[in-house]
């Protein structure tokens, strides 16, 4: 039983879940046959998907190091996904041991793996919550236990907003989170796009999962950063955002944009 009262028995294994598909594509083991089938179907229609999810994960690592190196000591990671070492708190605490992380995800399997996300530190928390209700996330007592919204916070929305349809008003979701943040806070965001290839076949795979994938253009994704100031190099394909080595082969086709932005006074 997780701290939010969800047991592993309530995990839906009848349909693929984005967090478990992502885990499978990363080479993880916390997934089911239905997720593996979806991941294989994605790879069949979008051969770059495996290097894409790895490049997205690497972007997250570089972005976390940047925001912690800029002085932030609190991270709110929404759409955490399954534990994949190094996890956000491990990356952050290599830079500054006093960083606190609140993890939020809507899949009970993530809460079931809370020990892996909370190990080694009593200053982290994991919350079963939904990005579609951002105010409830911000107000959750286990988020508030870790995050002081009077001090700068880094909000991570890594590979999560594309699971919100336009009808679910993702721009308003981000604005609600932005308005809860003080000056000096950061937004770390990555999002899938169809700018570099037709990915309607990949979208069809997700149409059978628990959440659809909504591809957006560069201009649409940039609007999520309204009220923030993008840091260099702005919004970029994730392998090319402040790379710390040569981008992997096939990077030009990776359909992920990523960016980091700061909320000024």
N, C-alpha and C positions, 0 to 999 in steps of 0.2 A: 504493500500500500504506500503510495506517495504521500508527501505532506499535504497535498491538496485533496486527498481522499480518493484518488483514482487508483484502481488496481490494474495489474497487467491483464486481468480477465476482461477489462473493458476496452482493450485495444482492438480496433477493427482490422481484421486481416482479410476481409472479403474483397477489399479494393486497395489498390496501391496508394501509398501516401507519399507526398513529395519528400518529406524528411528521410523516409526509408529508401526511396529511389536514389536520392542524393548519396546516402550512406553506401548503397550498393555500387554506385558509379565511382565512389572514392575507394572502393575495395574493402569496405567495412563488412561486418558480420551481423549487424543488428537489423536484419530485413527478412522478408518472407518471400515465398515463391512468387506471389503476385507482384511484388516490387521488383524482383529479378527479371520477370518477364517484361515488365514495363521498361526497365532499364535497358534490356537487350533490344526492345523495339525502338527505343530512342536512339540507341547507337546505330541501328540499322538505317534509320532515315537521316540521322545527323552524326556522321562518323567522328566529328570533332568533340562530341559531348563529353567524353572522358577527360580529354586534356582541358576542356573548358571548365569543368567543375574543379579540377585541380588548380587551374589558373585562378579561379575565383577564390578558392581557399587561400592561395598564396597572396592574393590581393588583400584579403582580410588580415592576414598576419602582418603584412607591411603597414596597413592602415592602423592597426592596433598599436604597433610600435611607434608610429608617428604621433598619434594622439596622446599616448602616455608620455612620450618624449617631450610633448608640448606642455606637460604639467597636469593633465587630467588624471584623476585618481579614482574615478567612478565610471563604470560602464554598464549600460542597459542594453543587453543583447536580446532582441526580439526576433523570434524565428530561429532559435538556437540550433535546432536539429540535434541529431544524435552525437554523442561524444566522439570526437575525432582528435586524437592527440597530435600536436599540442592543442588543448582547448584555449578559449579566449583568456581565462584567468592565468593559465600557465604562460602564455605569450606575454601578457601584460606584466605579470609579476617578475619575469626575467628582467624587465626594464626598471620596474619600481615595485618592491615587495609589498607595499601598502595599498595596492590597487584593490578595489572591491568590485565585484561583478554580480549583477542580477540577471539571471537567465530566464527567458520567457518563451514558451512554446505551447501550441494547442494540441499536440499529440501526447496522449498519456504515456506512450513508450519512452518519451524523453524524460518525463518525471520518474519513470521506473528505473532509469539509469542515473538517477540523481547523484549516487555515490561517486560515480566517475567524474561528474562535473563539480562536485563539492569537495573532493578529496584534497587534503593538504592545506585547507584553509577554512576557518570558521567565519569568514567575512563575506562569503558568497551565498546566494540563495537561488532556488529554482522555483518558478511559478508556472502553473498551468493557466495560461491566459491567451486571449485572441487579439491579434493586431487590429481586427475590425472594430474593437472597442478600446481605443487607445487610452481613453480617460480611465477606464477600469484598470488597465495595466499600470498607469502612473499612480493610481490611488491604492493599488494592492498593498496590504500591510507588509508582505514579505519583500516587495520592491522598496517600500519606504524604510524598511529596517536596514537596508543596505545603501540606498541612494538618498542623498541629501540634495534636494532640488534647489537649495540656496547656493550650492557650489557647482562648478562646471561638471557636466556629464557628457560622455560620448555615447550616443545612441547608435547601435548597429542595426541596420536593416539590410542584411546581406542575403541576396537571392531570396527575398520574401515578398516584396511588393508586387512582383509579377503574378502572384497567386490571388491578387485582388482584382476584381473586374472594375470597369469604369463605374458601374452602378454602385459599387461599394465605396466609391469616392476616396481613392488612395491619396489624392492630394490633400483632402481634408484630414485624413488620418495623420499624414506627416505634419500638417499645420498644427494639429492638436498637440502632438509631441513637441514640436518646435516651441509652441507657446508655453510649455511647461518648463522649458530650459532657461537657465540664466545665461547672460553674456559669457563668452569664453567656452561655451559648450561646442561639441562637434556632432555632425551627422556623417556616418559612414554608410554608404549605400551602393549596392550593386543590383543590376536588373538585366533580364534577358531582352534581346532585340532581334528583329528580323532584318536589320539594316544590311547585313552582309550575305544573307542567303534566305531563300524561301523556307520558312520553318513551319508551314501549315501542317505538315505530316507529324512533326514533333508535338505541336499543339493537340493534334488528334489523340496522341497517346495519353496526354494528361486529361483529356475530356472524359476518360474512363476512370480516372483517379479521384481522390477525395477533394481535389482542388484543380481547377483549370489553370492553364498558363496563358497569360495575356502579354504578348510581345508589344513593346512600345519603342518608338523612335527616339533618337538622341534628343530631339527638341522636347518630346513629352517627358523624358526622364529628367532632363535638366530642370524642368519646372518644379520637380519635387524639392529642389534646393532653394526655392524662393524663401527669402528671409535669412539665408546663409551666404557666406562668401566662399566660393570654391577655392581650395588651395591648388597650387600648381601640381600637375599639369591640367587641372580641370577634369572634366568628364572624359574618360578614355576607355578603350577596350582594356579589360583587366590585366592582360599580360604586359601592357605598355604603360601602366600606371606605376611610376617610380620603380621600375624593375631593378632587382638586386643581382641580376645575372641575365644571360641571353634568353630571350623569350623562347618557349618550346616551339618546335616545328609545327606549322599549321596555325600559328597564333592569329594570322590575318583573318581567319574564318571564325574565330571564337565570338559567339553572339552574346557576350556579356559586356555591359558598360559598368564602370565603377568610378566613384568619386568620393572625396572627403571635403567637407565644408565646415566653416567655423561660424558660429553666431556671434556677431559683434554687438557692441553696446548700442 
